[in-house]
Amino acid sequence: MTIMPTTELTPAHATFSSALIVEDHPLFCDALAMTLQAACGITVVATADRLDQAVALIDNGVDADIIVLDLQLPDIEGLEGLARLKARAPRTPVLIVSSVTDARVIASAIRMGAVGYVPKHSPRDIFRQAFDAIGRGEPYFPEEPLLLAQTAAHKADGIAAKLSSLTRQQGRILDLMCEGKLNKQIAYDLSIAETTVKAHVTAIMRKLGVQNRTQAVLLAREAGHALHLHEGPDKA
């Protein structure tokens, strides 16, 4: 199984001469800029040490051929930064350079449209390979973490399919279960009978293929699913 970004890849044979580096560590930022200039053909580098600063640069007309993004910034952590940059500059490819190599994070980055993922402190040859691949219109992800990411993504697809089988009411109930509420409290919050809650909990466990409510909660949390926005059939 090959996982491809959800957004369009960079056009084949693209060249990069300018980059926006979003990285809060000044020494690493300088080293990264020198690496891109020496190994990847970048001649113009803009830098931002916060996500908000990067967004401001984009809004003020900084036109980079590629954005190089760290995931751990003072004003934001994780993939929310990637999401905001993709929303603000949807046609600009985003390459993640991060010390985070968790397979689930890489899988999510792929799905959110990152064109590549390079571990920090990689040698120059890796950056050159990444830029060459991206320039050809191909995603670049380290081989071993990518295999782990594909496995994680496949597992996430299975969990998502199970969650999507829940009705809207069951989604609400599972959301409240994740908050640690008991059947009696859930019945009060939703203005339904406690016996109705119990019936829904049983149905939820059956649909998710788990044996108890604790397993159901763990599965939902693993998926990172926003259950209160569940869009399943609106059944009681």
C-alpha positions as a printed Julia matrix, in Angstrom:
236×3 Matrix{Float64}:
   0.0    0.0     0.0
   1.39   3.4    -0.96
   0.09   6.42    0.93
  -0.08   9.59   -1.11
  -0.72  13.13    0.13
  -4.31  14.3    -0.02
  -3.28  17.44   -1.92
  -1.66  17.64   -5.34
   2.06  16.98   -5.45
   4.57  19.48   -6.78
   4.58  19.54  -10.6
   7.21  17.23  -12.09
  10.66  18.73  -12.71
   9.97  21.71  -10.45
  12.98  23.69   -9.27
  13.3   25.48   -5.97
  15.24  28.69   -5.52
  13.55  30.14   -2.44
  12.45  28.68    0.88
  10.64  29.74    4.02
  12.11  27.97    7.05
   9.84  27.81   10.12
  12.15  26.78   12.96
  12.57  28.28   16.43
  16.11  27.06   17.23
  18.43  29.75   15.8
  21.52  27.56   15.4
  19.64  24.76   13.69
  17.79  27.29   11.54
  21.12  28.74   10.36
  22.54  25.27    9.72
  19.43  24.25    7.8
  19.58  27.4     5.67
  23.22  26.67    4.8
  22.34  23.05    3.97
  19.54  24.1     1.63
  21.81  26.62   -0.07
  24.75  24.25   -0.42
  22.93  21.03   -1.33
  19.49  21.91   -2.68
  19.92  24.95   -4.94
  18.14  27.38   -2.64
  19.4   30.95   -3.07
  16.82  32.96   -1.12
  15.86  32.02    2.45
  13.24  33.62    4.68
  12.93  32.46    8.29
  10.3   32.5    11.01
  10.68  31.22   14.57
   6.93  30.99   15.18
   3.95  29.8    13.2
   2.19  33.16   13.51
   5.29  34.89   12.14
   5.36  32.51    9.17
   1.69  33.19    8.46
   2.33  36.93    8.65
   5.21  36.64    6.16
   2.96  34.75    3.75
   0.18  37.31    4.18
   2.69  40.12    3.51
   3.73  38.62    0.2
   6.75  36.43    0.94
   6.6   34.04   -1.99
   8.66  30.92   -1.22
   8.93  27.99   -3.6
   8.86  25.6    -0.63
   8.15  25.79    3.1
  10.36  23.85    5.51
   8.48  23.31    8.76
   9.43  22.13   12.24
   6.58  20.58   14.21
   7.57  21.89   17.65
   7.28  25.67   17.77
   6.76  28.04   20.72
   3.23  28.98   19.65
   2.06  25.63   18.33
   2.97  21.95   18.38
   2.16  19.04   16.17
   0.45  19.0    12.81
  -1.81  22.0    13.4
   1.01  24.13   12.0
   1.0   22.08    8.81
  -2.77  22.42    8.54
  -2.63  26.21    8.94
   0.14  26.64    6.4
  -1.62  24.41    3.86
  -4.77  26.47    4.33
  -2.89  29.76    3.96
  -0.62  28.71    1.07
  -2.28  25.66   -0.52
  -0.08  25.61   -3.63
   3.23  25.79   -1.77
   4.78  22.4    -0.96
   5.58  21.84    2.72
   8.55  19.72    3.75
   8.62  18.73    7.42
  12.02  18.63    9.11
  11.53  17.35   12.63
  13.05  15.32   15.44
   9.64  13.63   15.79
   9.72  10.31   13.93
   6.61   8.66   15.36
   4.92   6.6    12.63
   1.48   7.94   13.48
   2.69  11.53   13.09
   4.29  10.73    9.73
   1.12   8.98    8.56
  -0.97  12.0     9.52
   1.48  14.36    7.81
   1.17  12.35    4.61
  -2.6   12.51    4.77
  -2.56  16.24    5.43
  -0.52  16.94    2.32
   3.12  17.24    3.37
   5.35  16.51    0.37
   8.14  15.12    2.51
   9.39  14.32    5.99
  13.1   14.52    6.87
  14.43  13.75   10.35
  16.46  16.55   11.9
  20.24  16.25   11.73
  20.02  14.17    8.55
  23.11  14.47    6.34
  23.1   16.81    3.37
  22.63  13.93    0.95
  19.23  13.18    2.51
  18.1   16.78    1.99
  19.37  16.62   -1.59
  17.45  13.39   -2.17
  14.32  14.91   -0.66
  14.45  18.01   -2.88
  15.22  15.92   -5.97
  12.21  13.68   -5.28
   9.88  16.58   -4.55
  11.1   18.34   -7.7
  10.12  15.25   -9.7
   6.64  15.39   -8.2
   7.25  12.48   -5.83
   6.77  12.49   -2.04
   9.85  11.89    0.07
   9.63   9.98    3.34
  12.33   7.92    5.08
  11.9    4.29    4.15
  11.63   2.6     7.56
   9.39   5.23    9.2
   7.26   5.24    6.04
   6.58   1.52    6.36
   5.59   2.07    9.98
   3.46   5.02    8.91
   1.68   2.92    6.3
   0.89   0.3     8.94
  -0.4    2.97   11.31
  -2.5    4.55    8.56
  -4.01   1.18    7.6
  -4.93   0.58   11.24
  -6.4    4.09   11.48
  -8.53   3.4     8.38
  -9.98   0.33   10.09
 -10.79   2.24   13.25
 -12.33   5.09   11.26
 -14.55   2.63    9.38
 -15.82   1.22   12.67
 -16.47   4.68   14.09
 -18.31   5.74   10.95
 -20.77   2.9    11.5
 -22.05   4.56   14.68
 -25.22   6.6    14.58
 -25.06  10.26   15.53
 -26.53   9.47   18.97
 -24.02   6.68   19.5
 -21.26   9.08   18.54
 -22.47  11.54   21.18
 -22.6    8.79   23.8
 -19.09   7.58   22.96
 -17.88  11.16   23.17
 -19.31  11.41   26.71
 -17.82   8.03   27.59
 -14.44   9.44   26.6
 -15.04  12.25   29.07
 -15.37   9.61   31.8
 -19.12   9.96   32.32
 -21.22   7.09   33.63
 -24.47   5.88   32.04
 -26.55   7.84   34.55
 -24.71  11.07   33.77
 -24.95  10.46   30.03
 -28.69   9.86   30.33
 -29.07  13.17   32.16
 -26.95  15.1    29.65
 -28.85  13.73   26.65
 -32.29  13.68   28.31
 -32.84  10.0    27.6
 -33.5    6.97   29.78
 -30.55   5.18   31.37
 -31.77   1.91   29.84
 -31.52   3.56   26.43
 -27.93   4.57   27.17
 -27.1    1.0    28.19
 -28.56  -0.3    24.93
 -26.5    2.18   22.94
 -23.31   1.31   24.86
 -23.87  -2.35   24.04
 -24.37  -1.49   20.37
 -21.26   0.7    20.37
 -19.1   -2.09   21.78
 -20.49  -4.53   19.22
 -19.82  -2.18   16.29
 -16.29  -1.4    17.5
 -15.52  -5.05   18.15
 -14.53  -4.54   21.8
 -15.47  -6.32   25.01
 -16.02  -3.41   27.39
 -16.46   0.36   27.54
 -12.83   0.93   28.54
 -11.66  -0.67   25.3
 -14.19   1.41   23.38
 -12.82   4.62   24.92
  -9.21   3.62   24.21
 -10.07   2.85   20.59
 -11.81   6.19   20.15
  -8.93   8.08   21.73
  -6.41   6.24   19.56
  -8.29   7.4    16.49
  -8.24  11.0    17.74
 -11.81  11.2    16.49
 -13.91  14.3    17.15
 -16.93  12.34   18.21
 -19.13  15.32   18.96
 -18.92  16.16   15.25
 -19.94  12.66   14.22
 -21.82  12.76   10.92
 -23.47   9.34   10.95
 -27.18   8.71   10.55
 -29.17  10.77   13.04
 -30.91   7.92   14.78
 -31.94   7.6    18.41
